[in-house]
Amino acid sequence: MIKYTILLLLIAVFSLGLLGCAEAASAPAGQGAPAATAATEPEEPVATPPPAEEGDLPFDIQLPPGFTIQLYATDIPNARSMALSPNGTLFVGSRTEGKFYAVLDADQDYRADEVIVLGEGMNMPNGVAFREGALYLAEVGRVLRYDNIEADLRNPPEPVVVSQEFPSDQHHGWKFIRFGPDGLLYVPVGAPCNVCEPPGPLYSTITRMQPDGSGLEVYAEGVRNSVGFDFHPETGALWFTDNGRDQMGDDIPPDELNRAPEPGLHFGFPYCHGGAIADPEFGQERPCDEFTPPAMPLGPHVAALGMRFYTGEMFPAEYQGQIFIAEHGSWNRSAPIGYRVMLVRLEGNEAVSYEPFAEGWLRNGQTLGRPVDLLILPDGSMLVSDDYAGAIYRISYSG
């Protein structure tokens, strides 16, 4: 009788789970919770990681002629942002897993030999940056520093709290961090909503501060949720991706690639999207011509995350100084889009084209992976993290 009762309970729980999934999947675009309180993107389902024995992927990724992609590392659950130390240690954050990692390639064959869990039980430890022997780690409400961490990766030091001045909201609270050419640490703070006016001075911004946490200031405003940025290799100007709001339909607004060569610019959120689309709720308060338009509108709901200027020497000359963008992929669009690495070509400071570079993580509606961050290795190859498969890929060029 007890076994029969347990069986009935399991069937009921499973049925409720399927019902919940069906409701989430069938909600038409633009419907659901009010815009200011809509739920954030749900946690990603976990895929079966690709086989670790061989370097080849178990599915095809389309790349330009001469390029190849192979597995660099597996068994990194929810692999997100990446940072490389001068000694070759690859540090990787996560969002939903609560862990951060060190990935080692001791024999330098471009296949990871070991993945070390440096910490767990963290609050969305998405952002990682490395400076002068120390790992900087961004949780939702604070930034930590692990001094001299490579001295003993299996027994990391206790962290120093660099700053805990950031909001504690989980919604868009995970952070990408990076040091700029000015030596300052740049830290974005997302909007705590789908669309709303910022409830405080740090929301919907990109901030920066000294490495010790002092001098925190707002660098850019009107930024809904940036989870990737880089600095132009010649001018030092900040370029960043920004995720557009939901619930305006499948095809608007676009995600954005923005350029912020100086502090004090406002990029429109929540009043204007994509440089020209007035928000239906807040657009009457401030017109679009008050704001800095995007350098390039990207696909709608593609979830543009990590971006990098190509600064290596392996790829052909046409890629030098161009921008690669990891598109994580839409989560609530009726026809999925994204799940790829895109290339934005520049002429001077102008973005002139937006085209696929690596595709194949979305196949006939089936998700095979979700690119998150990009990193250029010293040999000029490019790493791509995938939080869906818990893997990191390496893209190289051999002509």
C-alpha positions in Angstrom: 0.0 0.0 0.0 2.9 2.4 0.9 4.6 1.6 -2.5 1.3 2.2 -4.3 0.8 5.6 -2.5 4.3 6.7 -3.3 3.8 5.7 -7.0 0.6 7.9 -7.1 2.4 10.8 -5.6 5.3 10.6 -8.1 2.8 10.4 -11.0 1.0 13.5 -9.7 4.2 15.5 -9.2 5.4 14.5 -12.7 2.0 15.5 -14.2 2.1 18.9 -12.5 5.6 19.4 -13.8 4.5 18.7 -17.4 1.5 21.0 -17.0 3.7 23.8 -15.7 6.1 23.3 -18.7 3.2 23.3 -21.1 1.8 26.6 -19.7 5.2 28.3 -19.9 5.8 27.1 -23.4 2.4 28.0 -24.8 2.1 31.6 -23.5 1.8 33.9 -26.5 4.4 36.6 -27.0 3.5 39.8 -25.1 1.3 38.1 -22.6 1.9 37.0 -19.0 2.9 39.0 -16.0 2.9 42.9 -16.1 6.0 44.3 -17.8 7.5 45.7 -14.6 7.1 42.5 -12.7 7.6 39.8 -15.3 9.7 36.8 -14.3 13.3 36.7 -15.5 14.6 34.0 -17.9 14.1 30.6 -16.3 17.0 28.4 -15.4 18.4 26.6 -18.4 17.8 22.8 -18.7 21.0 20.8 -18.5 22.1 18.9 -21.5 24.2 15.7 -21.7 27.8 17.0 -22.1 29.6 16.0 -25.3 31.9 13.0 -24.9 35.2 14.0 -23.3 37.3 11.2 -25.0 37.8 13.0 -28.3 38.2 16.6 -29.3 35.5 16.5 -32.0 32.0 17.7 -31.2 29.1 15.2 -31.6 27.3 17.6 -33.9 28.3 19.9 -36.7 29.0 23.6 -36.3 29.1 25.7 -39.5 32.2 27.9 -39.7 33.8 29.8 -42.6 36.3 27.8 -44.7 39.6 27.0 -42.9 38.1 27.2 -39.4 37.6 24.2 -37.1 36.0 23.8 -33.7 36.9 21.2 -31.0 36.2 20.6 -27.4 38.6 22.3 -25.1 37.0 21.3 -21.8 33.9 19.4 -20.5 32.4 18.7 -17.1 32.1 22.4 -16.2 28.5 22.7 -15.1 26.9 26.0 -16.3 30.2 27.3 -17.6 29.8 31.1 -18.1 32.3 34.0 -18.0 36.0 33.3 -18.6 39.3 35.0 -17.6 42.8 33.8 -18.4 45.8 34.3 -16.1 49.3 35.0 -17.6 50.3 31.5 -16.3 47.6 29.9 -18.5 45.0 29.1 -15.8 41.5 29.5 -17.2 39.0 30.8 -14.6 35.3 30.2 -15.3 32.2 31.4 -13.5 28.7 30.1 -13.4 25.2 31.5 -12.9 22.8 28.8 -11.7 25.4 26.3 -10.5 26.8 28.5 -7.7 30.4 27.3 -8.5 33.5 28.8 -10.0 36.3 26.8 -11.6 40.0 26.6 -12.6 40.6 24.8 -15.9 44.1 23.5 -16.4 45.9 22.6 -19.7 49.2 21.5 -18.3 50.6 19.9 -21.4 49.4 22.8 -23.6 47.7 20.6 -26.2 44.5 22.7 -26.1 42.5 20.0 -24.3 41.9 20.6 -20.6 43.6 18.1 -18.3 41.8 19.0 -15.1 38.8 21.1 -13.9 39.1 22.2 -10.2 36.0 23.5 -8.3 37.4 26.5 -6.5 34.2 27.4 -4.6 30.5 26.4 -4.4 27.3 27.6 -2.8 28.0 31.1 -4.2 25.3 33.6 -5.2 25.5 33.5 -9.0 29.3 33.8 -9.3 29.1 34.7 -13.0 31.8 37.3 -13.4 35.6 36.6 -13.3 38.6 38.9 -13.9 42.3 38.4 -13.2 44.8 41.1 -12.2 48.2 41.0 -10.6 47.9 37.4 -9.3 44.4 37.8 -7.9 41.1 36.5 -9.1 38.2 38.9 -8.9 34.8 37.2 -8.6 31.4 38.9 -9.0 28.4 37.6 -7.1 25.0 39.4 -7.2 25.6 42.0 -4.5 29.3 42.0 -4.1 32.8 41.6 -5.7 35.4 39.4 -4.1 39.1 39.0 -4.5 41.2 35.9 -4.1 44.8 37.0 -3.7 47.7 34.8 -5.1 45.1 32.2 -6.0 47.4 30.1 -8.2 49.7 29.3 -5.4 47.4 26.5 -4.3 44.3 26.1 -6.5 43.1 23.1 -4.5 43.0 25.2 -1.3 42.1 28.7 -2.4 42.6 31.6 0.1 39.7 33.2 2.0 38.4 36.0 -0.2 38.7 39.7 0.4 35.5 41.7 0.0 36.3 44.4 -2.6 32.9 45.9 -2.6 29.4 45.0 -1.4 27.7 48.2 -2.6 25.7 46.5 -5.3 22.0 45.7 -5.2 20.9 42.2 -4.1 18.2 41.7 -6.7 18.4 38.3 -8.4 16.6 39.5 -11.5 19.4 40.5 -13.9 21.7 40.5 -10.9 24.4 38.2 -12.3 27.4 40.2 -13.5 30.2 40.2 -16.1 33.3 42.1 -15.0 36.5 43.2 -16.7 39.4 45.5 -16.1 39.6 48.4 -18.5 42.8 50.0 -20.0 42.4 52.7 -17.3 43.1 50.0 -14.7 39.5 50.3 -13.3 37.2 47.4 -12.8 33.9 47.7 -14.8 30.8 46.2 -13.2 27.3 46.3 -14.8 24.1 46.4 -12.7 21.0 45.1 -14.6 17.5 46.4 -14.3 15.6 44.4 -11.6 12.6 43.9 -14.0 11.6 43.3 -17.5 11.0 47.1 -17.9 10.8 49.7 -15.2 12.4 53.0 -14.2 15.5 52.4 -12.1 14.6 52.2 -8.4 18.0 53.5 -7.4 21.1 55.2 -8.9 23.1 52.0 -9.6 20.4 50.1 -11.5 20.5 49.8 -15.3 24.1 51.0 -15.5 27.7 50.1 -16.0 29.8 51.2 -13.1 33.5 51.2 -12.5 35.8 51.4 -9.5 39.4 51.1 -8.3 40.7 47.6 -7.9 40.3 48.0 -4.1 36.6 48.9 -4.5 37.0 52.6 -3.8 35.7 55.4 -6.1 32.7 53.5 -7.3 30.9 55.6 -10.0 28.4 55.2 -12.8 30.0 55.1 -16.2 27.0 54.5 -18.5 23.2 54.7 -17.9 20.1 53.3 -19.6 21.6 49.8 -19.9 19.0 47.1 -19.3 21.2 44.1 -18.8 24.8 43.9 -20.2 26.5 40.6 -19.7 29.5 41.2 -22.0 31.8 44.0 -23.0 35.3 44.7 -24.2 37.6 47.7 -24.9 38.7 48.7 -28.4 42.3 47.6 -28.8 43.4 50.9 -30.3 41.1 53.6 -28.8 40.3 51.9 -25.5 36.6 52.8 -25.9 34.1 50.6 -24.1 31.8 48.5 -26.4 29.1 46.4 -24.8 26.1 44.2 -25.6 22.7 44.8 -24.0 19.6 42.6 -23.9 16.4 44.1 -25.1 13.1 44.0 -23.1 10.5 41.2 -23.5 6.8 41.3 -24.1 6.7 43.5 -27.2 6.4 40.6 -29.6 8.8 38.3 -31.4 10.5 40.9 -33.6 11.1 43.9 -31.4 13.0 45.3 -29.8 16.5 44.3 -31.0 19.3 43.5 -28.7 22.1 46.0 -29.0 25.8 46.5 -29.5 26.7 49.8 -28.0 29.8 52.1 -27.9 30.6 54.2 -24.9 33.8 56.1 -25.6 33.3 58.5 -22.6 31.4 58.5 -19.3 28.0 60.0 -18.9 26.1 58.6 -21.9 22.6 57.3 -21.6 21.5 54.4 -23.9 17.7 54.7 -23.6 16.3 52.1 -21.2 13.5 52.1 -20.2 12.3 54.9 -22.4 13.6 53.9 -25.8 14.8 50.6 -27.3 17.1 50.0 -30.2 17.6 53.7 -30.7 14.2 54.3 -32.3 11.4 52.3 -30.6 9.5 54.2 -27.9 8.6 52.0 -24.9 4.8 51.6 -24.8 4.7 52.4 -21.0 7.6 54.8 -20.5 8.3 56.2 -24.0 6.1 59.3 -23.4 8.4 60.5 -20.7 11.5 61.0 -22.7 12.0 60.9 -26.6 14.5 58.6 -28.3 16.5 61.5 -29.7 17.7 62.2 -26.1 19.8 59.0 -26.0 22.8 57.5 -27.6 21.7 55.0 -30.3 23.2 51.6 -30.6 26.3 51.1 -32.7 24.5 48.1 -34.3 21.0 46.7 -33.6 21.3 43.0 -33.2 18.6 40.2 -33.5 15.5 40.5 -31.4 15.7 38.4 -28.2 18.9 36.7 -29.3 20.4 37.2 -25.8 23.7 38.7 -26.9 26.2 38.1 -24.1 29.9 37.9 -24.3 31.8 39.9 -26.9 35.5 40.2 -27.8 37.6 42.3 -30.2 39.8 39.9 -32.2 43.3 40.7 -31.2 45.1 37.5 -32.1 47.3 36.6 -35.1 45.9 33.2 -36.1 42.7 34.3 -37.9 43.0 35.9 -41.4 43.7 39.7 -41.5 40.0 40.5 -42.3 39.2 39.5 -38.7 41.7 41.7 -37.0 40.0 44.3 -34.7 36.5 43.0 -35.5 33.9 42.0 -32.9 32.7 38.5 -32.1 29.5 38.2 -30.1 28.1 35.1 -28.3 24.4 34.8 -28.7 22.9 32.7 -25.9 19.6 32.3 -27.7 16.0 33.3 -27.1 14.0 31.8 -24.3 10.5 32.9 -25.0 10.3 33.7 -28.7 7.8 31.6 -30.7 10.5 30.7 -33.2 13.9 30.4 -31.4 16.7 32.6 -32.6 20.4 33.1 -31.6 22.4 30.1 -30.3 25.4 31.1 -32.3 28.5 33.3 -32.5 28.1 36.4 -34.7 30.7 38.7 -36.3 30.3 42.5 -36.4 32.6 44.1 -38.9 33.9 47.6 -38.2 35.1 50.5 -40.4 36.9 52.8 -38.0 34.4 53.4 -35.2 31.4 52.4 -37.3 29.8 49.0 -37.1 28.9 48.2 -40.7 27.7 44.5 -40.8 26.4 41.8 -38.6 26.7 38.2 -39.9 26.9 34.6 -38.6 30.3 33.2 -37.8 29.6 29.9 -36.0 26.1 28.3 -36.2 24.7 24.9 -35.3 23.8 24.9 -31.6 20.1 25.1 -32.6 19.1 22.4 -35.0 15.5 21.9 -36.1 14.2 23.5 -32.9 16.5 21.4 -30.7 18.9 23.1 -28.4 22.4 21.6 -28.6 24.2 24.4 -26.8 24.1 28.0 -25.7 27.2 30.2 -26.2 27.9 32.6 -23.3 31.4 34.1 -23.4 34.4 34.3 -25.7 38.1 34.6 -25.0 41.1 34.9 -27.3 44.0 32.6 -26.3 47.6 33.7 -26.7 48.0 31.6 -29.9 45.1 33.5 -31.5 42.4 30.8 -31.2 39.1 31.6 -29.6 37.3 29.9 -26.7 33.5 29.7 -26.5 31.8 28.8 -23.2 28.5 26.9 -23.2 26.5 26.9 -20.0 23.9 24.4 -21.5 26.4 21.6 -22.2 28.8 22.6 -19.4 31.6 22.8 -22.0 34.2 25.1 -23.6 35.0 24.9 -27.3 38.1 26.1 -29.1 37.8 27.6 -32.6 41.1 27.7 -34.6 42.2 28.5 -38.1 44.5 26.5 -40.3 43.8 27.9 -43.8 
